[in-house]
Amino acid sequence: MIKYTKGYLNKLEDLLSETEYTLRYEKGNFQPGYCIIREKRVIIVNKYYPVDGKINSLLEIIRQIEVDPTTLSDQNQRLYSEVSQTQLKV
């Protein structure tokens, strides 16, 4: 279940920190609110987004990038499994 809190955002950020991608918050005019630079493995999210916008962006990103669950900690493996099965409500 998605919780739109700062704590849940921190969990998603922690999950991404265990992948090959680097997460950065910067200003920008990204259409969906984020940008993925696959060649450099960088994810940029609009820093002016509210917490729920950042969470929705990170959930979309996690579904789009390739994540090897075996490289994640047990806690993040469970979170990744939940995120992979959760449907976003728009």
N, C-alpha and C positions, 0 to 999 in steps of 0.2 A: 504494500500500500504506500502510495506517495504521500509524504508529509512535507508541506511547504514551509519548512522551518530552516533556520540557519544551520542547525545541527545536521539535518538531512543533506543540505548543500555541502557541508564539510565532509560527510561520508562519501558523497559522489566525487568530490575533489580528491579524497584519499584513494578511492578506487582508480581514478585516472592517473594518480601519481605512481601507481604500480604498473602502468602500461608503458609502452615506448613513447607515448606522446607527452608533450609539455603543454600545460594549461596556463594561459595568460588572460588577464582581464585588461582590456584596453578600449579606448573609444573608437568608434568606427560606424560606418553606414552599411553594415552587413544586413542583407535582406531578411534572413531568418533570425538575426540577432547573434550569429556566430559565423566563424570562418574556419575551415579545416585546411591546413597546408600539408598535404599528405607527404610530399617529398621530404620536407624537413620535420615531419611529425610534430607539428605545432597546432594547437587549438586556441583560437582567440574568441573570447566571448565579450560582448558589449558590457563594459563595467557599469554603465548607467542603468542596466536592466534591474528591475526589482528582484527580490529573492525568488519568487515563483517563476519569473521569466528565465532566470539563470538555471534553475532546476530543470525546467522543461527543455532548455537548450542542451544541458548536459545529458539528459535522458535520451534525446534524439541523437546526440553525438555518440554516446556509448553504443547505441544500436547500429550506427553507421560504420564505425571503425572496427577493425579486426582486433579482438582481444583474446589472448591465450589464457583461459581460466586457470591453467596449471601454474602460471607464474604469479597468481594472486594469493594473498593470505586467505585462510579459511573464512574469515569474516567477510572479506571482499568477494570471495567466490559465492557466498550466499547472497550478498547484495547484487552481484552481477546476474545471478540466476533470477532474482526477483525482478530486476530492471528489464531483463530480456523478455519476461513473460507479461509485464504490465502494459496495459493499453493507456495511451495518453488521452485525457479528456480535453477537448479544445473548447 
